[in-house]
């Protein structure tokens, strides 16, 4: 759109093209057009005699973490001379990949369950989930925020402590042949509600525990 209105892109002095390894029609066309504009701007800067009318060169920065640099740099159709290549060393973080045993019908719901299970059972760290669009991302974020609300210190609950304690208390109450509703003292219920961040329902203790173990 910018090139159709201003071929020389006179409003810009630097353009950054990120994720260049994601090859597609749009990316290839954009790269080809910009390489021509860079050449035109360089010729314009060299030919202009009046400083006020001179249009400076356009700098094009192409970024990628996995691009085949040699193939792009040595492409004479794009660059009259090979451009300089800068390598920026980045910090590496350990990543653990978890695979599902079977392909789910609802990938968003499967991602939600897997993220909850990782959050509750594995050590502290980040969880990266790939989805197909903004709508799915917003939906999953709402579900996760609803299940793990922020506490007073700005931290998210694990959502695992309350179900485990509830299941243990429910088993004890069954052994005592007492109703489940009376198996929890007021102090224990208050402690569970404080840990979970929500009101605790003893009647769902066993159901919650079973869901977590699936």
Residue frames as a rotation matrix with the C-alpha (Angstrom) as fourth column:
UNK 1
0.565 0.825 0.000 0.00
0.825 -0.565 0.000 0.00
0.000 0.000 -1.000 0.00
UNK 2
0.463 -0.472 -0.750 2.80
0.133 -0.800 0.585 2.42
-0.876 -0.371 -0.308 0.82
UNK 3
-0.609 -0.758 0.233 4.69
0.315 0.039 0.948 1.64
-0.728 0.651 0.215 -2.38
UNK 4
-0.164 0.623 0.765 1.56
0.986 0.071 0.154 2.15
0.041 0.779 -0.625 -4.51
UNK 5
0.852 0.500 -0.154 1.28
0.515 -0.853 0.079 5.69
-0.092 -0.147 -0.985 -3.14
UNK 6
0.695 -0.707 -0.131 4.99
-0.686 -0.707 0.171 6.53
-0.213 -0.029 -0.977 -2.97
UNK 7
0.884 -0.318 -0.342 7.32
0.056 0.800 -0.598 4.33
0.464 0.509 0.725 -5.00
UNK 8
-0.033 -0.987 0.157 10.45
-0.071 -0.154 -0.985 5.79
0.997 -0.043 -0.065 -3.40
UNK 9
0.504 0.287 -0.815 9.09
0.743 0.337 0.578 5.48
0.441 -0.897 -0.043 0.13
UNK 10
-0.128 -0.628 0.768 10.34
0.222 -0.773 -0.595 8.97
0.967 0.094 0.238 0.79
UNK 11
0.555 0.403 0.728 8.87
-0.569 -0.455 0.685 9.08
0.607 -0.794 -0.023 4.29
UNK 12
0.979 -0.163 0.125 11.15
0.031 0.716 0.698 6.29
-0.203 -0.679 0.705 5.47
UNK 13
0.323 -0.936 -0.139 14.88
-0.920 -0.277 -0.276 5.99
0.220 0.217 -0.951 6.01
UNK 14
-0.831 -0.536 0.150 14.98
-0.557 0.799 -0.227 2.48
0.002 -0.273 -0.962 7.55
UNK 15
0.339 0.907 -0.249 12.69
-0.856 0.407 0.318 -0.52
0.390 0.106 0.915 7.00
UNK 16
-0.627 -0.481 0.612 12.78
-0.721 0.656 -0.223 -3.67
-0.294 -0.582 -0.758 9.11
UNK 17
0.238 0.638 -0.733 11.58
-0.778 0.577 0.249 -6.96
0.582 0.510 0.633 7.60
UNK 18
-0.404 -0.348 0.846 11.31
-0.864 0.450 -0.227 -9.55
-0.302 -0.822 -0.483 10.37
UNK 19
0.038 0.373 0.927 10.69
-0.184 0.914 -0.361 -13.31
-0.982 -0.156 0.103 10.18
UNK 20
0.003 -0.097 -0.995 11.99
-0.958 -0.287 0.025 -13.39
-0.288 0.953 -0.093 6.62
UNK 21
-0.921 -0.384 0.067 12.25
-0.357 0.899 0.254 -17.18
-0.158 0.210 -0.965 6.73
UNK 22
-0.247 0.905 0.346 8.44
0.218 0.400 -0.890 -17.46
-0.944 -0.145 -0.296 6.66
UNK 23
-0.960 -0.254 -0.121 8.34
-0.067 -0.213 0.975 -17.72
-0.273 0.944 0.188 2.89
UNK 24
-0.023 0.971 0.238 5.13
0.656 0.194 -0.730 -16.84
-0.755 0.139 -0.641 1.12
UNK 25
0.129 0.134 0.983 3.85
0.946 -0.314 -0.081 -14.87
0.297 0.940 -0.167 -1.85
UNK 26
0.936 0.297 0.188 3.50
0.230 -0.923 0.309 -11.68
0.266 -0.246 -0.932 0.18
UNK 27
0.621 -0.763 -0.178 6.96
0.079 -0.165 0.983 -11.98
-0.780 -0.624 -0.042 1.71
UNK 28
-0.148 -0.702 0.696 8.66
0.829 0.296 0.475 -12.72
-0.540 0.647 0.538 -1.61
UNK 29
0.358 0.348 0.866 6.89
0.804 -0.586 -0.097 -9.86
0.474 0.731 -0.490 -3.36
UNK 30
0.997 0.032 -0.066 7.71
0.065 -0.809 0.584 -7.46
-0.035 -0.586 -0.809 -0.56
UNK 31
0.328 -0.945 0.004 11.36
0.292 0.105 0.951 -8.47
-0.898 -0.311 0.311 -0.53
UNK 32
-0.150 -0.364 0.919 11.62
0.975 0.098 0.198 -8.10
-0.162 0.926 0.340 -4.31
UNK 33
0.626 0.455 0.633 9.96
0.573 -0.819 0.024 -4.67
0.530 0.348 -0.773 -4.34
UNK 34
0.945 -0.262 -0.197 12.01
0.000 -0.599 0.800 -3.36
-0.328 -0.756 -0.566 -1.44
UNK 35
0.088 -0.961 0.261 15.27
0.641 0.255 0.724 -4.48
-0.762 0.104 0.639 -3.04
UNK 36
-0.022 -0.024 0.999 14.36
0.934 -0.357 0.012 -2.36
0.357 0.934 0.030 -6.09
UNK 37
0.877 0.390 0.280 13.44
0.263 -0.879 0.398 0.61
0.401 -0.275 -0.874 -3.92
UNK 38
0.629 -0.725 -0.279 16.77
0.297 -0.107 0.949 0.38
-0.718 -0.680 0.148 -2.10
UNK 39
-0.233 -0.738 0.633 18.58
0.899 0.085 0.429 0.51
-0.371 0.669 0.644 -5.45
UNK 40
0.240 0.415 0.877 16.48
0.747 -0.656 0.106 3.47
0.620 0.630 -0.468 -6.68
UNK 41
0.983 0.137 -0.120 17.04
0.181 -0.689 0.701 5.41
0.013 -0.711 -0.703 -3.48
UNK 42
0.253 -0.962 -0.104 20.79
0.531 0.049 0.846 4.85
-0.808 -0.269 0.523 -3.67
UNK 43
-0.317 -0.334 0.888 20.85
0.944 -0.197 0.264 6.13
0.087 0.922 0.378 -7.26
UNK 44
0.592 0.620 0.515 18.70
0.542 -0.779 0.316 9.12
0.597 0.092 -0.797 -6.33
UNK 45
0.858 -0.310 -0.408 20.98
0.256 -0.429 0.866 10.04
-0.444 -0.848 -0.289 -3.45
UNK 46
-0.119 -0.977 0.175 24.03
0.674 0.050 0.737 9.91
-0.729 0.206 0.652 -5.73
UNK 47
-0.329 0.016 0.944 22.47
0.912 -0.255 0.322 11.86
0.246 0.967 0.069 -8.62
UNK 48
0.730 0.681 -0.053 20.79
0.668 -0.697 0.260 14.70
0.140 -0.225 -0.964 -6.71
UNK 49
-0.212 -0.833 0.511 22.77
0.643 -0.513 -0.569 17.94
0.736 0.209 0.644 -7.02
UNK 50
-0.152 0.226 0.962 20.77
-0.500 -0.857 0.122 20.15
0.853 -0.462 0.243 -4.63
UNK 51
-0.951 -0.279 -0.134 21.05
-0.029 0.512 -0.859 19.12
0.308 -0.813 -0.494 -0.98
UNK 52
-0.585 0.782 0.214 17.43
-0.658 -0.304 -0.689 20.16
-0.474 -0.544 0.693 -0.31
UNK 53
0.343 0.733 -0.588 16.11
-0.937 0.311 -0.159 17.88
0.066 0.605 0.793 -3.02
UNK 54
-0.534 -0.660 -0.529 18.35
-0.610 0.733 -0.299 14.95
0.585 0.163 -0.794 -2.15
UNK 55
0.677 0.721 0.148 16.55
-0.676 0.530 0.512 11.80
0.290 -0.447 0.846 -0.99
UNK 56
-0.165 -0.846 0.507 18.83
-0.964 0.247 0.097 9.79
-0.207 -0.473 -0.857 1.25
UNK 57
-0.627 -0.133 -0.768 19.43
-0.426 0.883 0.195 6.08
0.653 0.449 -0.610 0.82
UNK 58
0.485 0.824 0.294 17.00
-0.800 0.283 0.528 3.57
0.352 -0.491 0.797 2.22
UNK 59
-0.692 -0.696 0.191 18.35
-0.705 0.595 -0.385 1.03
0.154 -0.401 -0.903 4.70
UNK 60
0.435 0.800 -0.414 16.68
-0.674 0.594 0.440 -2.37
0.597 0.088 0.797 4.61
UNK 61
-0.579 -0.551 0.601 17.22
-0.814 0.433 -0.387 -4.64
-0.047 -0.713 -0.699 7.62
UNK 62
0.261 0.605 -0.752 16.19
-0.578 0.722 0.380 -8.28
0.773 0.336 0.538 7.08
UNK 63
-0.408 -0.357 0.840 15.88
-0.911 0.213 -0.352 -10.34
-0.053 -0.910 -0.412 10.24
UNK 64
0.611 0.578 -0.541 15.47
-0.537 0.805 0.254 -14.06
0.583 0.135 0.801 10.78
UNK 65
0.266 -0.479 0.837 16.61
-0.842 0.307 0.443 -16.72
-0.469 -0.822 -0.322 13.21
UNK 66
0.106 -0.139 0.985 16.55
0.084 0.988 0.130 -19.65
-0.991 0.069 0.117 10.76
UNK 67
0.866 0.265 -0.423 16.96
-0.351 -0.281 -0.893 -18.13
-0.355 0.923 -0.151 7.30
UNK 68
0.445 -0.740 0.504 19.49
0.831 0.552 0.076 -19.61
-0.334 0.384 0.860 4.85
UNK 69
0.492 -0.232 -0.839 21.67
0.017 -0.961 0.276 -16.51
-0.870 -0.150 -0.469 4.85
UNK 70
-0.563 -0.824 0.073 23.98
0.083 0.031 0.996 -17.51
-0.823 0.566 0.051 2.00
UNK 71
-0.373 0.487 0.790 21.14
0.918 0.315 0.239 -18.02
-0.133 0.814 -0.565 -0.46
UNK 72
0.716 0.683 -0.148 19.69
0.667 -0.731 -0.147 -14.61
-0.209 0.007 -0.978 0.26
UNK 73
0.383 -0.636 -0.670 22.97
-0.043 -0.737 0.675 -12.71
-0.923 -0.230 -0.310 0.44
UNK 74
-0.648 -0.749 0.140 24.32
0.050 0.142 0.989 -14.13
-0.760 0.648 -0.055 -2.85
UNK 75
0.139 0.779 0.611 21.09
0.857 0.215 -0.469 -13.54
-0.497 0.589 -0.637 -4.79
UNK 76
-0.820 -0.570 -0.043 22.19
0.454 -0.695 0.557 -11.12
-0.348 0.437 0.829 -7.51
UNK 77
-0.351 0.773 0.529 18.58
0.637 -0.218 0.740 -10.52
0.687 0.596 -0.415 -8.55
UNK 78
0.674 0.606 -0.423 17.96
0.709 -0.368 0.602 -8.87
0.209 -0.705 -0.677 -5.20
UNK 79
0.725 -0.505 -0.469 21.30
0.020 -0.664 0.747 -7.25
-0.688 -0.551 -0.471 -4.42
UNK 80
0.877 -0.450 -0.166 23.86
-0.285 -0.210 -0.935 -5.86
0.386 0.868 -0.313 -6.86
UNK 81
-0.303 -0.949 -0.089 26.54
-0.408 0.214 -0.888 -6.61
0.861 -0.233 -0.452 -4.27
UNK 82
-0.043 0.308 -0.951 26.30
0.633 0.745 0.212 -8.93
0.773 -0.592 -0.227 -1.27
UNK 83
0.478 0.276 0.834 25.00
-0.374 -0.795 0.478 -7.01
0.794 -0.541 -0.277 1.76
UNK 84
-0.631 -0.721 0.286 26.73
-0.549 0.155 -0.822 -7.24
0.548 -0.676 -0.493 5.14
UNK 85
0.303 0.665 -0.683 25.54
0.119 0.685 0.719 -9.93
0.946 -0.299 0.128 7.54
UNK 86
-0.413 -0.345 0.843 25.34
-0.765 -0.371 -0.527 -9.34
0.495 -0.862 -0.111 11.28
UNK 87
-0.045 0.344 -0.938 24.98
0.299 0.900 0.316 -12.25
0.953 -0.267 -0.143 13.68
UNK 88
-0.153 0.112 0.982 23.50
-0.822 -0.567 -0.063 -11.45
0.549 -0.816 0.179 17.07
UNK 89
-0.706 -0.142 -0.694 24.02
0.189 0.906 -0.378 -14.12
0.683 -0.398 -0.613 19.69
UNK 90
0.092 0.827 0.554 20.91
-0.671 -0.359 0.648 -14.56
0.735 -0.432 0.522 21.82
UNK 91
-0.610 -0.230 0.759 20.47
-0.774 0.380 -0.506 -16.17
-0.172 -0.896 -0.410 25.18
UNK 92
-0.433 0.412 -0.802 19.22
-0.290 0.778 0.557 -19.73
0.853 0.474 -0.218 25.00
UNK 93
-0.251 0.447 0.859 16.58
-0.958 0.015 -0.288 -21.09
-0.142 -0.894 0.424 27.36
UNK 94
-0.977 -0.079 0.196 15.85
-0.071 0.996 0.051 -24.77
-0.199 0.036 -0.979 28.05
UNK 95
-0.211 0.932 -0.296 12.63
-0.976 -0.185 0.113 -25.95
0.051 0.313 0.949 26.42
UNK 96
-0.821 0.064 0.567 10.71
-0.089 0.967 -0.238 -29.14
-0.564 -0.246 -0.788 27.17
UNK 97
-0.540 0.633 -0.554 8.29
-0.770 -0.107 0.629 -30.48
0.339 0.766 0.546 24.53
UNK 98
-0.629 0.444 0.638 5.25
-0.221 0.685 -0.694 -32.51
-0.745 -0.578 -0.333 25.61
UNK 99
-0.807 0.345 -0.479 3.33
-0.451 0.163 0.878 -34.56
0.381 0.924 0.024 23.02
UNK 100
0.036 0.893 0.449 -0.25
-0.929 0.195 -0.315 -35.77
-0.368 -0.405 0.837 23.34
UNK 101
-0.623 -0.259 0.738 -0.76
-0.150 0.966 0.213 -39.51
-0.768 0.022 -0.641 23.05
UNK 102
-0.271 0.587 0.763 -3.66
0.915 0.403 0.015 -39.01
-0.299 0.703 -0.646 20.65
UNK 103
-0.922 -0.035 0.386 -4.94
0.230 -0.851 0.472 -36.24
0.312 0.524 0.793 18.39
UNK 104
-0.588 0.739 -0.330 -7.84
0.383 -0.104 -0.918 -34.42
-0.712 -0.666 -0.222 20.07
UNK 105
-0.029 0.692 0.722 -11.01
0.992 -0.068 0.104 -33.34
0.121 0.719 -0.684 18.28
UNK 106
0.914 0.307 0.265 -10.95
0.254 -0.943 0.215 -29.95
0.316 -0.129 -0.940 20.04
UNK 107
0.062 -0.997 -0.051 -7.37
0.736 0.080 -0.673 -28.67
0.675 0.004 0.738 20.00
UNK 108
-0.166 -0.087 0.982 -8.22
-0.355 -0.924 -0.142 -25.54
0.920 -0.372 0.123 22.03
UNK 109
0.762 0.494 0.418 -9.75
-0.577 0.224 0.786 -27.55
0.295 -0.840 0.456 24.87
UNK 110
0.768 -0.551 -0.325 -6.82
0.564 0.823 -0.063 -29.97
0.302 -0.135 0.943 24.72
UNK 111
-0.181 -0.850 0.495 -4.38
0.370 -0.525 -0.767 -27.06
0.912 0.044 0.409 24.94
UNK 112
0.192 0.352 0.916 -6.30
-0.673 -0.632 0.384 -25.68
0.714 -0.690 0.115 27.93
UNK 113
0.977 0.212 0.024 -6.19
-0.169 0.700 0.694 -28.99
0.130 -0.682 0.719 29.81
UNK 114
0.461 -0.874 -0.152 -2.52
0.744 0.474 -0.472 -29.53
0.485 0.104 0.868 29.01
UNK 115
-0.204 -0.529 0.824 -1.58
-0.022 -0.839 -0.544 -26.01
0.979 -0.129 0.160 30.14
UNK 116
0.522 0.467 0.714 -3.49
-0.720 -0.208 0.662 -26.49
0.458 -0.859 0.227 33.41
UNK 117
0.965 -0.169 -0.200 -1.80
0.233 0.903 0.361 -29.82
0.119 -0.395 0.911 34.05
UNK 118
0.104 -0.981 0.166 1.68
0.666 -0.055 -0.744 -28.40
0.738 0.188 0.648 33.34
UNK 119
-0.071 -0.086 0.994 1.00
-0.371 -0.922 -0.106 -25.38
0.926 -0.376 0.033 35.54
UNK 120
0.699 0.479 0.531 -0.19
-0.653 0.124 0.747 -27.51
0.292 -0.869 0.399 38.45
UNK 121
0.979 -0.180 0.094 2.34
0.130 0.912 0.390 -30.36
-0.156 -0.370 0.916 38.35
UNK 122
0.412 -0.878 0.243 5.63
0.793 0.214 -0.570 -29.19
0.448 0.428 0.785 36.83
UNK 123
-0.212 -0.576 -0.789 8.25
0.866 -0.485 0.122 -26.78
-0.453 -0.658 0.602 38.21
UNK 124
0.440 0.387 -0.810 7.98
0.162 -0.922 -0.353 -23.04
-0.884 0.024 -0.468 37.70
UNK 125
-0.726 -0.662 0.189 8.50
0.335 -0.100 0.937 -21.81
-0.601 0.743 0.295 34.13
UNK 126
-0.400 0.550 -0.733 6.77
-0.731 -0.674 -0.106 -20.53
-0.552 0.494 0.672 31.01
UNK 127
-0.220 0.439 0.871 4.24
0.479 0.827 -0.296 -22.33
-0.850 0.352 -0.392 28.80
UNK 128
-0.668 -0.049 -0.743 4.10
-0.557 -0.629 0.542 -21.54
-0.494 0.776 0.393 25.08
UNK 129
-0.137 0.736 0.663 0.87
0.439 0.645 -0.626 -22.45
-0.888 0.205 -0.411 23.26
UNK 130
-0.948 -0.143 -0.286 0.41
-0.197 -0.444 0.874 -22.05
-0.252 0.885 0.392 19.50
UNK 131
-0.087 0.969 0.230 -3.12
0.389 0.246 -0.888 -21.47
-0.917 0.012 -0.398 18.21
UNK 132
-0.327 -0.042 0.944 -4.57
0.929 0.166 0.329 -20.72
-0.171 0.985 -0.015 14.80
UNK 133
-0.176 0.300 0.938 -5.99
0.510 -0.787 0.347 -17.23
0.842 0.539 -0.015 15.31
UNK 134
-0.786 -0.166 0.596 -6.78
-0.276 -0.768 -0.578 -14.28
0.554 -0.619 0.558 17.56
UNK 135
0.206 0.952 0.228 -10.21
-0.755 0.006 0.656 -15.60
0.623 -0.307 0.719 18.50
UNK 136
0.604 -0.027 -0.797 -8.80
0.299 0.934 0.195 -18.85
0.739 -0.356 0.572 19.85
UNK 137
-0.506 -0.858 -0.085 -6.06
0.470 -0.192 -0.861 -16.97
0.723 -0.475 0.501 21.69
UNK 138
-0.559 0.363 0.746 -8.54
-0.622 -0.778 -0.088 -14.63
0.548 -0.513 0.660 23.39
UNK 139
0.526 0.825 -0.206 -10.83
-0.512 0.501 0.698 -17.54
0.679 -0.262 0.686 24.29
UNK 140
0.335 -0.475 -0.814 -8.03
0.568 0.791 -0.228 -19.58
0.752 -0.386 0.535 25.85
UNK 141
-0.716 -0.628 0.305 -6.67
0.180 -0.588 -0.788 -16.58
0.674 -0.510 0.535 27.75
UNK 142
-0.142 0.752 0.644 -10.10
-0.796 -0.473 0.377 -15.89
0.588 -0.459 0.666 29.25
UNK 143
0.723 0.422 -0.547 -10.44
-0.099 0.847 0.522 -19.52
0.684 -0.323 0.654 30.38
UNK 144
-0.038 -0.832 -0.554 -7.00
0.696 0.375 -0.612 -19.53
0.717 -0.409 0.565 31.97
UNK 145
-0.749 -0.204 0.631 -7.53
-0.197 -0.840 -0.506 -16.19
0.633 -0.503 0.589 33.72
UNK 146
0.250 0.922 0.296 -10.86
-0.723 -0.025 0.690 -17.45
0.644 -0.387 0.661 35.04
UNK 147
0.739 0.015 -0.674 -9.31
0.262 0.915 0.307 -20.60
0.621 -0.404 0.672 36.46
UNK 148
-0.006 -0.832 -0.554 -6.14
0.993 0.061 -0.103 -18.94
0.120 -0.551 0.826 37.77
UNK 149
0.805 0.326 0.496 -7.07
0.296 -0.945 0.140 -15.44
0.514 0.034 -0.857 39.00
UNK 150
-0.229 -0.910 0.346 -4.39
0.102 -0.376 -0.921 -13.16
0.968 -0.175 0.179 40.38
UNK 151
0.278 0.266 -0.923 -3.99
0.930 0.168 0.328 -13.09
0.242 -0.949 -0.201 44.16
UNK 152
0.936 0.152 -0.319 -3.22
0.271 -0.887 0.373 -10.03
-0.226 -0.435 -0.871 46.27
UNK 153
0.179 -0.959 -0.218 0.47
-0.015 -0.225 0.974 -10.31
-0.984 -0.171 -0.055 45.37
UNK 154
0.313 -0.001 -0.950 -0.10
-0.875 -0.389 -0.288 -10.46
-0.369 0.921 -0.123 41.60
UNK 155
-0.805 -0.593 -0.007 0.69
-0.563 0.762 0.319 -14.18
-0.184 0.261 -0.948 41.37
UNK 156
0.041 0.812 -0.582 -1.45
-0.816 0.363 0.450 -16.92
0.577 0.456 0.677 39.87
UNK 157
0.175 0.111 0.978 -2.63
-0.795 0.602 0.074 -19.83
-0.580 -0.791 0.194 41.95
UNK 158
-0.845 -0.525 -0.104 -1.67
-0.498 0.698 0.514 -23.35
-0.197 0.486 -0.851 40.92
UNK 159
0.044 0.956 -0.290 -5.23
-0.970 0.110 0.216 -24.56
0.238 0.272 0.932 41.19
UNK 160
-0.087 -0.163 -0.983 -3.91
-0.206 0.968 -0.143 -27.89
0.975 0.191 -0.118 42.50
UNK 161
-0.913 -0.377 0.157 -3.72
-0.214 0.113 -0.970 -27.49
0.348 -0.919 -0.184 46.29
UNK 162
-0.378 0.844 0.380 -7.45
-0.889 -0.216 -0.404 -27.23
-0.258 -0.491 0.832 46.94
UNK 163
0.439 0.599 -0.670 -8.48
-0.757 0.648 0.085 -30.32
0.485 0.469 0.738 44.93
UNK 164
-0.279 -0.612 -0.740 -5.81
-0.054 0.780 -0.624 -32.52
0.959 -0.134 -0.251 46.53
UNK 165
-0.963 -0.069 0.260 -6.68
-0.254 -0.089 -0.963 -31.46
0.089 -0.994 0.068 50.07
UNK 166
-0.145 0.988 0.060 -10.39
-0.985 -0.138 -0.107 -31.73
-0.098 -0.075 0.992 49.31
UNK 167
0.273 0.208 -0.939 -10.05
-0.507 0.861 0.043 -35.29
0.817 0.464 0.341 48.03
UNK 168
-0.670 -0.588 -0.454 -8.09
0.096 0.537 -0.838 -36.31
0.736 -0.605 -0.303 51.13
UNK 169
-0.839 0.399 0.369 -10.65
-0.513 -0.357 -0.781 -34.76
-0.180 -0.845 0.504 53.46
UNK 170
0.104 0.925 -0.366 -13.51
-0.972 0.173 0.161 -36.37
0.212 0.338 0.917 51.55
UNK 171
-0.047 -0.191 -0.980 -11.95
-0.157 0.971 -0.182 -39.80
0.987 0.145 -0.076 51.92
UNK 172
-0.941 -0.328 -0.078 -11.51
0.041 0.118 -0.992 -39.26
0.335 -0.937 -0.097 55.65
UNK 173
-0.531 0.809 0.254 -15.12
-0.821 -0.417 -0.389 -38.20
-0.209 -0.415 0.886 55.99
UNK 174
0.211 0.602 -0.770 -16.34
-0.726 0.624 0.289 -41.32
0.654 0.498 0.569 54.21
UNK 175
-0.481 -0.460 -0.746 -14.39
0.137 0.801 -0.583 -43.52
0.866 -0.383 -0.322 56.60
UNK 176
-0.994 0.099 0.046 -16.02
-0.070 -0.256 -0.964 -41.75
-0.084 -0.962 0.262 59.52
UNK 177
-0.491 0.860 0.139 -19.47
0.843 0.430 0.323 -42.31
0.218 0.276 -0.936 57.92
UNK 178
-0.210 0.374 -0.904 -20.19
0.432 -0.793 -0.428 -38.61
-0.877 -0.480 0.005 58.26
UNK 179
0.786 0.519 0.335 -21.83
0.541 -0.315 -0.780 -36.39
-0.299 0.795 -0.528 55.63
UNK 180
-0.018 -0.854 0.521 -19.30
0.970 -0.141 -0.197 -34.78
0.242 0.502 0.831 53.31
UNK 181
0.375 0.215 0.902 -20.64
0.238 -0.963 0.131 -31.30
0.896 0.165 -0.412 54.04
UNK 182
0.926 0.033 0.376 -19.63
-0.343 -0.343 0.875 -31.63
0.158 -0.939 -0.306 57.72
UNK 183
0.705 -0.697 -0.128 -16.23
0.704 0.710 0.014 -33.22
0.082 -0.100 0.992 57.10
UNK 184
-0.236 -0.793 0.561 -14.51
0.640 -0.562 -0.524 -29.85
0.731 0.235 0.640 56.89
UNK 185
0.019 0.149 -0.989 -14.14
0.899 -0.435 -0.049 -27.58
-0.438 -0.888 -0.142 59.88
UNK 186
0.918 0.394 -0.051 -14.69
0.343 -0.851 -0.397 -23.89
-0.200 0.347 -0.916 59.31
UNK 187
0.392 -0.848 -0.357 -10.96
-0.427 -0.511 0.746 -23.19
-0.815 -0.139 -0.563 59.63
UNK 188
-0.399 -0.548 0.735 -10.08
0.367 0.639 0.676 -25.81
-0.841 0.539 -0.054 56.99
UNK 189
0.370 0.613 0.699 -12.66
0.906 -0.071 -0.417 -24.44
-0.206 0.787 -0.582 54.54
UNK 190
0.921 -0.055 -0.385 -11.34
-0.056 -0.998 0.008 -20.91
-0.385 0.014 -0.923 55.05
UNK 191
-0.016 -1.000 -0.001 -7.80
-0.282 0.004 0.960 -22.14
-0.959 0.015 -0.282 54.41
UNK 192
-0.306 -0.040 0.951 -8.82
0.741 0.617 0.264 -23.94
-0.598 0.786 -0.160 51.20
UNK 193
0.718 0.632 0.292 -10.73
0.681 -0.553 -0.480 -20.92
-0.142 0.543 -0.827 49.94
UNK 194
0.679 -0.542 -0.496 -7.71
-0.323 -0.826 0.462 -18.69
-0.660 -0.153 -0.736 50.62
UNK 195
-0.352 -0.862 0.365 -5.41
-0.017 0.396 0.918 -21.03
-0.936 0.317 -0.154 48.69
UNK 196
-0.267 0.317 0.910 -7.81
0.884 0.456 0.100 -21.50
-0.383 0.832 -0.402 45.77
UNK 197
-0.973 -0.102 -0.205 -8.88
0.039 -0.956 0.292 -17.87
-0.225 0.276 0.934 45.55
UNK 198
-0.455 0.882 -0.127 -12.53
-0.491 -0.130 0.861 -18.94
0.743 0.454 0.492 45.17
UNK 199
0.081 0.592 0.802 -15.33
-0.987 0.160 -0.018 -20.29
-0.139 -0.790 0.598 47.34
UNK 200
-0.862 -0.476 -0.173 -14.79
-0.488 0.872 0.033 -23.97
0.135 0.113 -0.984 48.12
UNK 201
0.245 0.965 -0.096 -17.63
-0.940 0.260 0.219 -26.44
0.236 0.037 0.971 47.51
UNK 202
-0.453 -0.505 0.735 -17.05
-0.723 0.690 0.028 -29.65
-0.521 -0.519 -0.678 49.51
UNK 203
0.435 0.717 0.545 -19.69
-0.245 0.677 -0.694 -31.55
-0.866 0.169 0.470 47.54
UNK 204
0.949 -0.105 -0.298 -17.47
-0.289 0.097 -0.952 -31.35
0.129 0.990 0.061 44.43
UNK 205
0.328 -0.901 0.283 -14.27
-0.796 -0.102 0.596 -32.41
-0.508 -0.421 -0.751 46.17
UNK 206
0.007 -0.321 0.947 -14.09
0.137 0.939 0.317 -35.92
-0.991 0.127 0.051 44.74
UNK 207
0.784 0.352 0.512 -15.14
0.537 0.031 -0.843 -34.77
-0.312 0.935 -0.165 41.27
UNK 208
0.836 -0.530 -0.141 -12.45
-0.548 -0.801 -0.242 -32.10
0.015 0.280 -0.960 41.18
UNK 209
0.076 -0.855 0.513 -9.82
-0.635 0.355 0.686 -34.55
-0.769 -0.378 -0.516 42.33
UNK 210
0.223 0.061 0.973 -10.79
0.469 0.868 -0.162 -37.05
-0.855 0.492 0.165 39.63
UNK 211
0.978 0.150 0.147 -10.63
0.201 -0.464 -0.863 -34.40
-0.062 0.873 -0.484 36.92
UNK 212
0.566 -0.822 -0.068 -7.12
-0.797 -0.566 0.212 -33.45
-0.213 -0.065 -0.975 37.93
UNK 213
-0.072 -0.639 0.766 -5.93
-0.352 0.734 0.580 -37.04
-0.933 -0.228 -0.278 37.76
UNK 214
0.748 0.404 0.526 -7.18
0.314 0.484 -0.817 -37.63
-0.585 0.776 0.235 34.19
